[in-house]
Amino acid sequence: MMAAQFPVDLIEELERTLPSYHLYVPSPVLYELEKIKKRSKGKNRIEASIALKIAKSPPFKLREVALLKGEMVDDALLRISHVLCTNDRDLRIKARKKGISVVYLRQRRYLAVDGHINI
């Protein structure tokens, strides 16, 4: 939802940061955004709507991912990701502990990489 929260062109920044990568949105992330949109009001609902619109448009592609029994969305992301784009601090820490490179928004203006990315 950071694309709606901060004045940054997320797609342009991702393409600059990850020029040779395919950009996937795992299906559980879409379901989570849809839940936020349905259950929230005001600013959160608008942010979730914008995030859904961006996630469903090119260059992003949907990746169907089944959650394992008792698995949360964050756990599934850690299981399937080689590079993870998130601003969730706890998720970033867990990903780095597992050796997953993390792309995150820095200074509310540009994306930064924590870890090594093969370009």
Beta strands, then each sheet from edge to edge (+ up, - down):
strand 1: 23-26
strand 2: 60-63
strand 3: 83-85
strand 4: 101-106
strand 5: 110-114
sheet 1: 1+ 2+
sheet 2: 3+ 4+ 5-
end
